Each structure stands twice: as C-alpha cells, then as structure tokens.
Amino acid sequence: MNDKSDTKPKLILASGSAYRKHVLESLNLEFETIISEIDESFADNFPCEEKPEIIAKAKAEAVYNKICTFSKAEQQKYQNALIIAADTLLMSGAKSYGKPQNRAEAFEFLEAFSGKTHFAVTSIVVFNTKTKTYHSVKNKTSVTFKTLNAKEINAYLDSNEWQGAAGGYRVQGLAACFIKRIEGSTSCVAGLPISDFYDILLSQDYSILG
C-alpha cells in the first residue's frame, strides 16, 4: 500500500528570508532551503507591479539551474519537487520601494509613507520540476501609515528592523505601531500571503492540510 506522502512533491524554498522560512515551519511543512543568489537589479526597467513576479520567477529558475549542476544521484531527489520563490516590493504611485541600501534611504522611505497609503505587492512563483512549468499568484494589499515625525522614524531605525526589508520596515515587528489600517493580507505585507500560498500549492496537488 503506497503512502500518499511518498508521492508528495518535495518542497524547496528559494529564499533566505527568515519570515518565509517561519511561515513554512509554522505550517508544519517539510522543506529544504536553496538560496537563489540573483542580482535583482535586472528588473529595474519593468513596471512596478510586474517586478515581483519577474524577480520571483528568476529566483526559482536560478535554483533549478543550481540543482542541474548537482551530481546525477543528487538530482534524483529533486525530480518531483516544487521550487517556491517569492518577492515583495512596496509602491506608491509610479515609484517602487525595495530593500533600502542604507539607513538614510530607509529614512526616506518611511518619511514618504508617513500619513499616506501605499501598496505592498507580493508575487509567489512555483516551479514544478516534474512538469517543468511555472505557476504564479500575486497579492496587492494597501497599507496606511499614521503621520510620523523624525524622532519616531529614527527610533525605529535604531532597532535595525529596516535592514533587508522591502520599504524599510517589517509589519511583524515594531513598525506595526505605525500602521493605521491594512486592507488585504497582512502576510502579503510581511512577504508571503499565506492564503495564496495555500492555493498555489493546492494547484500543484500539494495539500498543506494533508
């Protein structure tokens, strides 16, 4: 009698994000992490809302290409796998906000969000190594900040939460103090919309619930 788990695809997280890793762990998923290590600047010339999907697809592709360099014996382990990649950016008008390069830029980002509504866009791309197909889903969520003063912004930046965070803040940390309203998915703002993640895995015959 075959155990259904024997035929379940192997999950590979193409990300070094602590939050995305935490989500998979909190859902009791067994997975392996292989970091994509791509230069995301290639997407700079694309429209804001297209960037997350383009970057996420490139991450998944980079991980698959890395697997193809493994020994034949190693590659066998990934013949039936789902490579999960995601990317998040924040946008306001026609301007996008990725990860700030330094504290000064993080200050500029938070100052720009102060008292206004901006959007978080997260795309999830799954590459199925068995069917050699890409599947994607996008979530767009609005975030409204309270009006911030320079003292508040600098105090937040002192926490160093801004480092490596799209838009210079993490909704699951101290920055929650700045948020007046979220319309959509809080997990999208954090970096992995969980309901969409559940659905995209279901589309690949992988049920989180068993």
C-alpha positions in Angstrom: 0.0 0.0 0.0 1.5 3.3 -1.1 1.6 6.1 1.4 0.3 9.3 -0.1 3.3 11.2 1.4 5.6 9.1 -0.8 4.2 10.8 -3.9 4.0 14.3 -2.4 6.4 16.7 -4.2 9.5 17.8 -2.3 9.3 21.5 -1.2 12.3 23.8 -1.9 12.3 27.3 -0.6 14.3 29.6 -2.9 14.8 32.3 -0.3 16.9 33.2 2.7 14.0 35.2 4.2 13.6 34.4 7.9 9.9 35.3 7.6 9.2 33.0 4.7 11.1 30.2 6.4 9.0 30.9 9.6 5.7 30.6 7.6 6.6 27.2 6.2 7.7 26.0 9.6 4.5 27.3 11.2 2.5 25.3 8.7 4.4 22.2 9.7 5.9 21.7 6.2 9.0 19.8 5.5 11.2 21.7 3.1 14.7 22.4 2.1 16.2 25.8 1.5 18.3 26.6 -1.5 19.1 30.3 -1.8 18.8 31.7 -5.4 21.6 34.4 -5.1 20.5 36.5 -8.1 21.1 40.2 -8.8 17.6 41.7 -8.7 18.6 45.0 -10.4 17.9 43.4 -13.8 14.2 44.1 -13.2 14.6 47.8 -12.6 13.3 48.8 -16.1 10.0 46.9 -15.7 6.8 48.5 -14.4 6.4 48.4 -10.6 3.7 45.8 -10.3 5.4 43.4 -12.7 8.7 43.4 -10.8 7.8 40.9 -8.0 6.7 38.2 -10.4 9.7 38.7 -12.7 12.1 38.6 -9.8 10.4 35.6 -8.1 10.5 33.7 -11.4 14.2 34.4 -11.8 14.8 33.2 -8.2 13.0 29.9 -9.0 14.8 29.5 -12.3 18.2 30.1 -10.6 17.6 27.5 -8.0 16.5 24.9 -10.7 19.7 25.7 -12.6 21.7 25.2 -9.5 20.1 21.8 -9.0 21.0 20.9 -12.6 24.7 21.3 -11.6 24.4 18.6 -8.9 25.5 15.1 -9.4 23.1 12.7 -11.2 22.4 11.0 -7.9 21.7 14.2 -6.1 19.4 15.4 -9.0 17.2 12.3 -8.5 16.0 13.7 -5.2 14.5 16.8 -7.0 12.7 15.1 -9.9 9.4 15.7 -8.2 9.8 19.0 -6.4 8.2 22.4 -6.1 10.6 25.3 -6.0 8.9 28.1 -4.1 10.1 31.7 -4.7 8.5 35.0 -3.7 9.3 38.7 -4.0 7.8 41.7 -2.3 8.0 45.4 -3.1 6.1 48.4 -1.9 4.8 51.0 -4.2 3.3 54.5 -4.1 2.1 56.0 -7.4 4.6 55.0 -10.1 7.5 54.6 -7.6 8.6 51.3 -6.1 10.4 50.7 -2.8 12.6 47.7 -2.5 15.1 47.0 0.2 16.9 50.2 1.3 20.6 50.3 0.7 21.4 52.2 3.9 19.8 53.9 6.9 19.4 57.2 5.1 17.4 55.6 2.3 15.3 53.7 4.9 14.5 57.1 6.5 13.4 58.5 3.1 11.1 55.5 2.5 9.4 55.8 5.9 9.1 59.6 5.5 7.4 59.0 2.1 4.9 56.6 3.7 4.1 58.9 6.6 0.4 59.9 6.7 -0.2 58.2 3.4 -1.4 54.9 1.9 1.0 52.7 -0.1 0.7 49.2 -1.5 2.6 46.0 -0.9 2.8 43.7 -3.8 4.0 40.1 -3.3 4.2 37.5 -6.0 4.7 33.8 -5.4 6.2 31.7 -8.2 6.3 27.9 -8.0 8.4 25.9 -10.5 7.3 22.3 -10.8 10.4 20.2 -11.6 8.2 17.2 -12.7 6.1 19.1 -15.3 8.8 21.8 -15.9 6.1 24.5 -15.6 5.9 27.8 -13.7 2.8 28.9 -11.7 2.3 32.3 -10.2 0.0 34.3 -8.0 0.0 37.9 -7.0 -1.4 39.7 -3.9 -1.7 43.5 -3.6 -2.5 45.0 -0.2 -2.9 48.6 0.9 -1.2 49.9 4.0 -2.0 53.3 5.6 0.6 54.8 7.9 0.0 57.3 10.7 1.8 60.6 10.4 5.4 60.1 11.7 7.9 62.6 13.0 11.7 62.3 12.6 12.2 61.2 16.2 9.8 58.2 15.7 11.5 57.2 12.4 15.0 57.4 13.9 13.9 55.4 16.9 12.6 52.7 14.7 15.7 52.7 12.5 17.8 52.2 15.7 16.1 48.8 16.0 17.7 47.8 12.7 14.5 46.1 11.6 14.7 48.1 8.4 17.7 46.1 7.2 16.8 43.7 4.3 13.1 44.7 4.5 11.1 45.9 1.5 10.2 49.5 2.1 12.4 49.7 5.1 10.0 48.2 7.6 8.7 44.9 8.9 4.9 44.7 9.6 5.5 41.8 12.0 7.8 44.0 14.2 7.9 47.4 15.8 6.6 49.0 12.6 3.1 47.7 13.5 2.9 50.8 15.7 2.9 53.0 12.6 0.1 51.2 10.8 -3.4 52.7 11.0 -5.0 50.3 8.5 -4.3 47.4 6.3 -6.8 46.4 3.5 -5.9 43.0 2.3 -3.4 40.4 3.6 -1.1 41.3 6.4 1.0 38.3 5.4 1.4 39.8 2.0 3.0 42.9 3.5 5.3 40.6 5.6 6.4 38.8 2.4 4.3 35.7 1.8 0.5 35.8 1.5 -0.5 32.6 3.3 -3.9 32.1 1.7 -2.4 32.5 -1.8 0.4 30.2 -0.9 -2.1 27.5 0.2 -3.9 27.9 -3.1 -0.9 27.7 -5.3 0.3 24.5 -3.6 -3.2 23.0 -4.0 -3.0 23.7 -7.7 0.1 21.5 -7.8 -1.6 18.6 -5.9 0.1 19.5 -2.6 -2.3 20.0 0.3 -0.9 21.7 3.4 -3.8 20.1 5.4 -2.9 16.5 4.5 
